[in-house]
Amino acid sequence: MPGFRDLLPLEAEILREAQESLLAEMRRWGYRHVITPLVENMDVLDLGLGIEQRRLPLRLCYAGPVLSTDEGRFQHRRETYQVGAELIGASGPVADAEVIALAARCMEATGIRRYQLDVGHAEFFHGIMDAVRLPDDVKSSVRAALAARDFVTLESLLEDTPLKSAEHELLLRFPALRGGPEILQAAGGLVRNRRSEAALAELARVRELLVAHGIGDVVNLDLGAIRDFDYYTGVIFEGYGPDFGRPVAQGGRYDGLLARFGRPAPATGFMIQLDLVSEMLTRAPRALALPRLDAALAWTGSGLTTALRLGSTLRLFGMRAVVDTQSRSQAEAHAWWRAVAAANLVHCLTESMVSWSAKGRRTRRLPPEQVAARLAGGLK
């Protein structure tokens, strides 16, 4: 079916391990895992929360597939995989900085070592739009052009408006307002409205807190960032991996969204696109491999019972063990061992004797309980 696909073992394993690493990192920050269907109403979540919990900030995390009605949005993928975190009931720079710092640590937890966080503020642009005298339809077109960074269209739109030269110049310079903390002072000299000025002050505080979180060196301020969703009300951010044009992480503050579901509350959060993480890790110079099997258990004749019992024992000790489905000779067992790429071959010959082989070591014949003890104890 167009827009949907199967994940083969290597990609599925990378995606699964990345998801587990992300959820583990989120739990270390106090975020609790919730599982919801693809479509949910906030009232359902409210039913599971006591009155006291609803009065406190909630730290929630989730993982699962997401369906898009826009077939072209994810390069023709309609089903994508996400892991996300939401901080509900907390407002202000401290909460914003926590979520951004968590997103940074989550990117590291997946194995991404070089990344950048672009941090902006939705109110900075809204303040500029309030200050300029333009019809609503023109404002909408200007926003779309800025969001797409389509500067040719932007300039064409502005040429047909009665904007003063200063306002015209500000909108043309808007996409270039990117950089370190010095950009805040530069932007402050360009705006003359309280809404944008308040956004700059809040952004400055958030950046100070991100430095305290220890991630100041990966933060880039982007005042020209405009998100394609209109519900963002404050600090917004995107996370990029190495040599990757699309954001791996996206998030921000959306204080007005929950009111639409009957529960007004400040909130901020983010999501990480597991598909992009998987793609990035798969094509890395040191690409991940499937987890290696600890033991391949072959058998012949009466050795089947021994193989089944030994396999169960090894799994109880947390090892990965696969039992063959057919009887094999010694030569056939070694060929099968190479095919499944296990660390050890245990060829079960009888109920009381097995042949144990490991790469670079001589083959030994031992009772099965001794092999189990040595493998489980890490002895060679």
DAWO-V378972 format. One record per residue. N is the residue number from 1. PHI is phi in radians with two decimals (999 if undefined). Layout:
n=N phi=PHI
n=N phi=PHI
This chain:
n=1 phi=999
n=2 phi=-0.99
n=3 phi=1.59
n=4 phi=-2.21
n=5 phi=-2.70
n=6 phi=-1.53
n=7 phi=-1.87
n=8 phi=-1.32
n=9 phi=-0.89
n=10 phi=-1.12
n=11 phi=-1.15
n=12 phi=-1.12
n=13 phi=-1.21
n=14 phi=-1.08
n=15 phi=-1.11
n=16 phi=-1.12
n=17 phi=-1.16
n=18 phi=-1.11
n=19 phi=-1.08
n=20 phi=-1.14
n=21 phi=-1.13
n=22 phi=-1.15
n=23 phi=-1.13
n=24 phi=-1.13
n=25 phi=-1.13
n=26 phi=-1.11
n=27 phi=-1.14
n=28 phi=-1.14
n=29 phi=-1.65
n=30 phi=1.61
n=31 phi=-1.56
n=32 phi=-1.82
n=33 phi=-1.32
n=34 phi=-2.17
n=35 phi=-2.13
n=36 phi=-2.23
n=37 phi=-1.24
n=38 phi=-1.09
n=39 phi=-2.16
n=40 phi=-2.51
n=41 phi=-1.91
n=42 phi=-1.05
n=43 phi=-1.05
n=44 phi=-1.11
n=45 phi=-1.14
n=46 phi=-1.02
n=47 phi=-1.11
n=48 phi=-1.59
n=49 phi=-2.03
n=50 phi=-1.29
n=51 phi=-1.05
n=52 phi=-1.13
n=53 phi=-1.13
n=54 phi=-1.23
n=55 phi=-1.48
n=56 phi=-1.82
n=57 phi=-1.07
n=58 phi=-1.81
n=59 phi=-1.98
n=60 phi=-2.17
n=61 phi=-2.38
n=62 phi=-2.66
n=63 phi=-2.67
n=64 phi=2.79
n=65 phi=-1.34
n=66 phi=-2.28
n=67 phi=-1.77
n=68 phi=-1.97
n=69 phi=-1.48
n=70 phi=-1.69
n=71 phi=-1.13
n=72 phi=-1.70
n=73 phi=-1.18
n=74 phi=-1.95
n=75 phi=0.95
n=76 phi=1.26
n=77 phi=-1.68
n=78 phi=-1.60
n=79 phi=-1.96
n=80 phi=-2.18
n=81 phi=-2.07
n=82 phi=-2.33
n=83 phi=-2.22
n=84 phi=-2.47
n=85 phi=-2.41
n=86 phi=-2.32
n=87 phi=-1.95
n=88 phi=-1.90
n=89 phi=1.67
n=90 phi=-2.15
n=91 phi=-2.03
n=92 phi=1.69
n=93 phi=-1.07
n=94 phi=-1.10
n=95 phi=-1.18
n=96 phi=-1.04
n=97 phi=-1.15
n=98 phi=-1.06
n=99 phi=-1.15
n=100 phi=-1.16
n=101 phi=-1.13
n=102 phi=-1.10
n=103 phi=-1.05
n=104 phi=-1.11
n=105 phi=-1.17
n=106 phi=-1.20
n=107 phi=-1.09
n=108 phi=-1.13
n=109 phi=-1.11
n=110 phi=-1.35
n=111 phi=1.90
n=112 phi=-1.39
n=113 phi=-1.75
n=114 phi=-2.01
n=115 phi=-2.68
n=116 phi=-2.47
n=117 phi=-1.96
n=118 phi=-1.67
n=119 phi=-2.04
n=120 phi=-2.38
n=121 phi=-2.59
n=122 phi=-1.09
n=123 phi=-1.23
n=124 phi=-1.07
n=125 phi=-1.22
n=126 phi=-1.06
n=127 phi=-1.11
n=128 phi=-1.14
n=129 phi=-1.13
n=130 phi=-1.14
n=131 phi=-1.41
n=132 phi=-1.56
n=133 phi=-1.70
n=134 phi=-2.39
n=135 phi=-1.07
n=136 phi=-1.04
n=137 phi=-1.19
n=138 phi=-1.23
n=139 phi=-1.03
n=140 phi=-1.10
n=141 phi=-1.19
n=142 phi=-1.10
n=143 phi=-1.08
n=144 phi=-1.09
n=145 phi=-1.16
n=146 phi=-1.18
n=147 phi=-1.07
n=148 phi=-1.52
n=149 phi=0.92
n=150 phi=-1.62
n=151 phi=-1.27
n=152 phi=-1.15
n=153 phi=-1.12
n=154 phi=-1.05
n=155 phi=-1.12
n=156 phi=-1.11
n=157 phi=-1.12
n=158 phi=-1.24
n=159 phi=-1.14
n=160 phi=-1.66
n=161 phi=-2.00
n=162 phi=-1.51
n=163 phi=-1.16
n=164 phi=-1.19
n=165 phi=-1.07
n=166 phi=-1.15
n=167 phi=-1.19
n=168 phi=-1.04
n=169 phi=-1.11
n=170 phi=-1.06
n=171 phi=-1.17
n=172 phi=-1.22
n=173 phi=-1.45
n=174 phi=-0.90
n=175 phi=-1.12
n=176 phi=-1.58
n=177 phi=-1.42
n=178 phi=-2.35
n=179 phi=2.64
n=180 phi=-1.52
n=181 phi=-1.06
n=182 phi=-1.12
n=183 phi=-1.19
n=184 phi=-1.14
n=185 phi=-1.18
n=186 phi=-1.09
n=187 phi=-1.18
n=188 phi=-1.07
n=189 phi=-1.37
n=190 phi=-1.75
n=191 phi=-1.88
n=192 phi=-2.38
n=193 phi=-2.40
n=194 phi=-1.14
n=195 phi=-1.12
n=196 phi=-1.21
n=197 phi=-1.11
n=198 phi=-1.12
n=199 phi=-1.10
n=200 phi=-1.12
n=201 phi=-1.13
n=202 phi=-1.18
n=203 phi=-1.15
n=204 phi=-1.10
n=205 phi=-1.19
n=206 phi=-1.07
n=207 phi=-1.12
n=208 phi=-1.02
n=209 phi=-1.22
n=210 phi=-1.17
n=211 phi=-1.09
n=212 phi=-1.12
n=213 phi=-1.28
n=214 phi=1.55
n=215 phi=-2.15
n=216 phi=-1.02
n=217 phi=-1.31
n=218 phi=-1.89
n=219 phi=-1.67
n=220 phi=-2.13
n=221 phi=-1.40
n=222 phi=-2.31
n=223 phi=-1.31
n=224 phi=-1.55
n=225 phi=-1.29
n=226 phi=-2.28
n=227 phi=-1.53
n=228 phi=-1.46
n=229 phi=-1.84
n=230 phi=-1.57
n=231 phi=-1.55
n=232 phi=-1.28
n=233 phi=-2.12
n=234 phi=-2.69
n=235 phi=-1.08
n=236 phi=-2.23
n=237 phi=-2.75
n=238 phi=-2.42
n=239 phi=-2.00
n=240 phi=-2.08
n=241 phi=-1.59
n=242 phi=-1.20
n=243 phi=0.93
n=244 phi=-2.32
n=245 phi=-1.33
n=246 phi=-1.78
n=247 phi=-1.24
n=248 phi=-1.44
n=249 phi=-2.13
n=250 phi=-2.51
n=251 phi=-3.03
n=252 phi=2.76
n=253 phi=-1.57
n=254 phi=-2.44
n=255 phi=-1.13
n=256 phi=-1.67
n=257 phi=-1.23
n=258 phi=-1.17
n=259 phi=-1.09
n=260 phi=-1.17
n=261 phi=-1.79
n=262 phi=1.51
n=263 phi=-2.38
n=264 phi=-1.06
n=265 phi=-2.95
n=266 phi=-1.18
n=267 phi=-2.78
n=268 phi=-2.58
n=269 phi=-3.04
n=270 phi=-2.77
n=271 phi=-2.36
n=272 phi=-2.05
n=273 phi=-1.40
n=274 phi=-1.13
n=275 phi=-1.04
n=276 phi=-1.23
n=277 phi=-1.06
n=278 phi=-1.06
n=279 phi=-1.10
n=280 phi=-1.15
n=281 phi=-1.26
n=282 phi=-1.13
n=283 phi=-1.65
n=284 phi=-1.15
n=285 phi=-0.97
n=286 phi=-1.96
n=287 phi=-1.11
n=288 phi=-1.23
n=289 phi=-2.09
n=290 phi=-1.09
n=291 phi=-0.97
n=292 phi=-1.38
n=293 phi=-1.24
n=294 phi=-1.35
n=295 phi=-2.61
n=296 phi=-1.86
n=297 phi=-1.85
n=298 phi=-1.64
n=299 phi=-2.72
n=300 phi=-2.57
n=301 phi=0.97
n=302 phi=-1.32
n=303 phi=-1.35
n=304 phi=-1.04
n=305 phi=-1.04
n=306 phi=-1.10
n=307 phi=-1.10
n=308 phi=-1.14
n=309 phi=-1.15
n=310 phi=-1.16
n=311 phi=-1.06
n=312 phi=-1.10
n=313 phi=-1.11
n=314 phi=-1.09
n=315 phi=-1.15
n=316 phi=-1.07
n=317 phi=-1.55
n=318 phi=1.47
n=319 phi=-1.61
n=320 phi=-1.66
n=321 phi=-2.38
n=322 phi=-2.07
n=323 phi=-1.80
n=324 phi=-1.14
n=325 phi=-1.76
n=326 phi=-2.54
n=327 phi=-1.21
n=328 phi=-2.41
n=329 phi=-1.31
n=330 phi=-1.04
n=331 phi=-1.13
n=332 phi=-1.14
n=333 phi=-1.12
n=334 phi=-1.18
n=335 phi=-1.14
n=336 phi=-1.13
n=337 phi=-1.02
n=338 phi=-1.12
n=339 phi=-1.17
n=340 phi=-1.54
n=341 phi=0.98
n=342 phi=-1.52
n=343 phi=-1.25
n=344 phi=-2.31
n=345 phi=-1.98
n=346 phi=-2.05
n=347 phi=-1.70
n=348 phi=-1.45
n=349 phi=-1.63
n=350 phi=-2.46
n=351 phi=-1.25
n=352 phi=-2.15
n=353 phi=-2.55
n=354 phi=-2.31
n=355 phi=-1.90
n=356 phi=-1.97
n=357 phi=-2.18
n=358 phi=-2.46
n=359 phi=-1.02
n=360 phi=1.43
n=361 phi=-2.23
n=362 phi=-1.27
n=363 phi=-1.32
n=364 phi=-2.18
n=365 phi=-1.86
n=366 phi=-2.52
n=367 phi=-1.13
n=368 phi=-1.02
n=369 phi=-1.17
n=370 phi=-1.25
n=371 phi=-1.11
n=372 phi=-1.04
n=373 phi=-1.12
n=374 phi=-1.21
n=375 phi=-1.14
n=376 phi=-1.15
n=377 phi=-1.57
n=378 phi=1.34
n=379 phi=-1.55
n=380 phi=-2.03
